[in-house]
């Protein structure tokens, strides 16, 4: 019950903020343009790429995807540190783990809301063209499942960055830098010419680009699932200890 109360507090903080609606508006513009650009590219000639693959594997998709996490998470802890509203929360009869999970889950709910309208793109495409956006349900399930898994990990990184500072801008820069570094680690194979098979396999294991490409084609692999879930838990564990250390310093 306590956790649900804290979660409701976080969700209300998102949807009562004008910034959240501005983010939602511009994010929908970007994803809508990305879908249009993907369909327009497929209309130029025969292609084996499905609409689902075209939507989830473009530069516009990854630009908006990486950029949205610092915006979502930068205020989670840092704003409360700055405004002093964290003090009543620290002295309330709630567990530190509940506070951290409530903030993470609140950010996750808003992240899911950001992507829900994208389902309408595929429904409208099927209704207008009488064609399937993918040959089967697997690519849809795989792409959105990977979207959730990678999102959970990147949100946890944003939570940790926000817990480390009182300044929202600093938190946003920290999380953006960390997420960008993690993202480009998976692209080393494109920049290094004489790469060894072992290094290629390791960078592929870190590559969100490859994970999304395979998932949007309907290929299921348990390794990315374990990878992202374990890292999410680990980073949230670090966030919990950072938040707990602030309680003791207070």
MOWO-V874857 format. One record per residue. N is the residue number from 0. RES is the residue in one letter. SS is DSSP state (a for helix, b for strand, c for the rest). PHI is phi in degrees with one decimal (none if undefined). D_CENTER is the distance of its C-alpha to the mean C-alpha in Angstrom with 2 decimals. Layout:
N/RES/SS/PHI/D_CENTER
N/RES/SS/PHI/D_CENTER
//
This chain:
0/X/c/none/26.80
1/X/a/-63.2/25.91
2/X/a/-62.3/22.27
3/X/a/-63.9/22.18
4/X/a/-64.9/23.88
5/X/a/-65.7/21.39
6/X/a/-64.1/18.45
7/X/a/-61.6/20.42
8/X/a/-61.6/20.95
9/X/a/-69.3/17.29
10/X/a/-65.5/16.57
11/X/a/-63.6/19.76
12/X/a/-62.0/18.85
13/X/a/-71.1/15.90
14/X/a/-81.6/17.95
15/X/c/-95.2/21.13
16/X/c/-98.4/19.80
17/X/a/-63.9/20.63
18/X/a/-61.6/17.80
19/X/a/-62.5/15.28
20/X/a/-71.6/17.41
21/X/a/-66.6/17.72
22/X/a/-60.4/13.99
23/X/a/-61.3/13.97
24/X/a/-62.3/17.10
25/X/a/-70.7/16.17
26/X/a/-66.9/12.82
27/X/a/-66.5/15.06
28/X/a/-61.4/17.58
29/X/a/-66.5/15.42
30/X/a/-68.5/14.16
31/X/a/-64.9/17.77
32/X/a/-64.8/19.24
33/X/a/-61.0/17.13
34/X/a/-65.8/18.48
35/X/a/-61.5/21.92
36/X/a/-64.6/21.96
37/X/a/-65.3/21.08
38/X/a/-66.0/23.84
39/X/a/-62.9/26.23
40/X/a/-66.5/25.85
41/X/a/-70.2/26.65
42/X/c/-74.2/29.66
43/X/c/-73.8/31.28
44/X/c/175.4/32.56
45/X/c/-59.3/32.27
46/X/c/-152.5/29.10
47/X/c/-88.0/27.83
48/X/c/-80.5/24.20
49/X/c/-84.7/22.97
50/X/a/-64.4/21.24
51/X/a/-62.3/18.12
52/X/a/-62.2/18.16
53/X/a/-64.1/18.95
54/X/a/-75.1/16.04
55/X/a/-93.9/13.23
56/X/c/-137.4/14.97
57/X/c/-121.9/15.98
58/X/a/-67.2/15.67
59/X/a/-67.4/14.83
60/X/a/-61.0/11.78
61/X/a/-71.6/10.47
62/X/a/-62.5/11.77
63/X/a/-67.6/9.97
64/X/a/-63.2/6.57
65/X/a/-70.0/7.29
66/X/a/-72.6/9.23
67/X/a/-74.3/7.37
68/X/a/-67.2/5.84
69/X/a/-59.7/9.56
70/X/a/-67.5/10.85
71/X/a/-69.1/9.26
72/X/a/-101.4/10.25
73/X/c/-62.6/13.33
74/X/c/-93.3/15.75
75/X/c/-54.5/15.04
76/X/c/-105.2/17.84
77/X/a/-61.4/19.28
78/X/a/-65.6/20.50
79/X/a/-69.9/22.21
80/X/a/-62.1/23.78
81/X/a/-69.0/25.11
82/X/a/-81.4/26.39
83/X/c/83.3/27.85
84/X/c/-76.5/26.35
85/X/a/-76.4/25.02
86/X/a/-63.4/28.67
87/X/a/-60.6/29.53
88/X/a/-68.4/26.39
89/X/a/-70.6/27.49
90/X/a/-92.3/31.00
91/X/c/-74.7/30.15
92/X/c/-76.8/30.76
93/X/c/-128.4/27.13
94/X/c/-83.0/25.64
95/X/a/-61.1/23.30
96/X/a/-63.7/21.12
97/X/a/-67.4/21.00
98/X/a/-64.1/19.98
99/X/a/-63.7/17.07
100/X/a/-66.4/15.89
101/X/a/-64.8/16.53
102/X/a/-67.0/14.45
103/X/a/-64.4/11.44
104/X/a/-67.9/12.13
105/X/a/-63.0/12.82
106/X/a/-64.9/9.49
107/X/a/-65.9/8.08
108/X/a/-62.2/10.92
109/X/a/-65.1/10.29
110/X/a/-61.3/6.76
111/X/a/-65.5/8.87
112/X/a/-60.5/11.65
113/X/a/-59.9/10.10
114/X/a/-93.5/9.95
115/X/a/-57.4/13.20
116/X/c/-61.4/15.52
117/X/a/-64.5/14.60
118/X/a/-62.8/16.60
119/X/a/-66.0/19.56
120/X/a/-58.4/19.57
121/X/a/-71.5/20.52
122/X/a/-66.2/22.94
123/X/a/-65.9/24.63
124/X/a/-59.6/24.87
125/X/a/-65.6/26.59
126/X/a/-68.2/28.81
127/X/a/-76.8/29.95
128/X/a/-93.8/30.47
129/X/c/62.2/31.37
130/X/c/-118.3/29.35
131/X/c/-89.1/26.53
132/X/c/-71.1/23.14
133/X/c/-149.5/23.14
134/X/c/-70.7/26.04
135/X/c/-153.9/24.78
136/X/a/-76.7/22.21
137/X/a/-55.5/20.76
138/X/a/-60.5/18.66
139/X/a/-62.6/17.12
140/X/a/-62.1/16.45
141/X/a/-63.8/15.26
142/X/a/-65.0/12.85
143/X/a/-74.1/11.20
144/X/a/-66.9/11.43
145/X/a/-67.5/9.77
146/X/a/-58.2/6.91
147/X/a/-70.5/6.82
148/X/a/-64.7/7.79
149/X/a/-64.2/5.66
150/X/a/-61.3/2.51
151/X/a/-60.9/5.73
152/X/a/-65.5/6.95
153/X/a/-66.1/5.16
154/X/a/-65.9/5.67
155/X/a/-65.2/8.99
156/X/a/-63.2/9.76
157/X/a/-64.3/9.52
158/X/a/-60.8/11.70
159/X/a/-63.1/14.07
160/X/a/-61.9/14.51
161/X/a/-67.5/15.31
162/X/a/-74.3/17.70
163/X/c/-89.2/19.54
164/X/c/-145.5/20.82
165/X/c/-92.3/22.40
166/X/c/-102.7/21.37
167/X/a/-64.6/18.22
168/X/a/-64.8/18.61
169/X/a/-62.6/19.04
170/X/a/-62.2/15.94
171/X/a/-64.8/13.92
172/X/a/-65.2/15.84
173/X/a/-62.3/15.42
174/X/a/-68.3/11.65
175/X/a/-62.7/11.60
176/X/a/-64.4/14.41
177/X/a/-66.1/13.05
178/X/a/-66.6/9.76
179/X/a/-63.6/12.15
180/X/a/-62.3/14.67
181/X/a/-62.3/12.69
182/X/a/-65.7/11.77
183/X/a/-77.3/15.44
184/X/a/-60.7/16.84
185/X/c/-79.0/16.26
186/X/c/-105.8/18.25
187/X/a/-61.1/21.34
188/X/a/-64.4/23.20
189/X/a/-84.5/23.34
190/X/a/-107.2/24.88
191/X/c/-99.1/27.18
192/X/c/-75.2/30.15
193/X/c/-94.2/31.95
194/X/c/-94.9/29.15
195/X/c/-77.3/30.30
196/X/a/-58.8/29.24
197/X/a/-65.8/27.98
198/X/a/-68.4/25.75
199/X/a/-62.9/24.53
200/X/a/-67.0/23.62
201/X/a/-67.8/21.88
202/X/a/-66.0/19.75
203/X/a/-64.6/18.98
204/X/a/-67.2/17.78
205/X/a/-93.3/15.17
206/X/c/-82.6/14.37
207/X/a/-65.8/11.01
208/X/a/-61.7/13.20
209/X/a/-68.9/15.81
210/X/a/-60.6/13.79
211/X/a/-70.1/12.45
212/X/a/-62.6/16.00
213/X/a/-69.0/17.67
214/X/a/-65.6/15.67
215/X/a/-72.1/16.32
216/X/c/-92.9/19.93
217/X/c/93.9/20.16
218/X/c/-86.9/20.56
219/X/c/-108.8/19.54
220/X/c/-135.5/19.35
221/X/a/-76.9/18.98
222/X/a/-62.2/18.35
223/X/a/-61.6/14.61
224/X/a/-62.3/14.35
225/X/a/-64.1/16.42
226/X/a/-59.7/14.78
227/X/a/-72.7/11.20
228/X/a/-66.9/12.78
229/X/a/-66.9/15.39
230/X/a/-68.4/13.36
231/X/a/-61.3/11.25
232/X/a/-62.3/14.74
233/X/a/-64.0/16.25
234/X/a/-67.6/14.07
235/X/a/-65.4/14.47
236/X/a/-62.4/18.12
237/X/a/-64.8/18.38
238/X/a/-62.5/16.98
239/X/a/-59.4/19.59
240/X/a/-71.6/22.32
241/X/a/-64.2/21.53
242/X/a/-65.1/21.70
243/X/a/-66.0/24.78
244/X/a/-65.4/26.47
245/X/a/-67.9/26.28
246/X/a/-62.3/28.01
247/X/a/-69.1/30.79
248/X/a/-69.3/31.22
249/X/c/-75.2/31.57
//
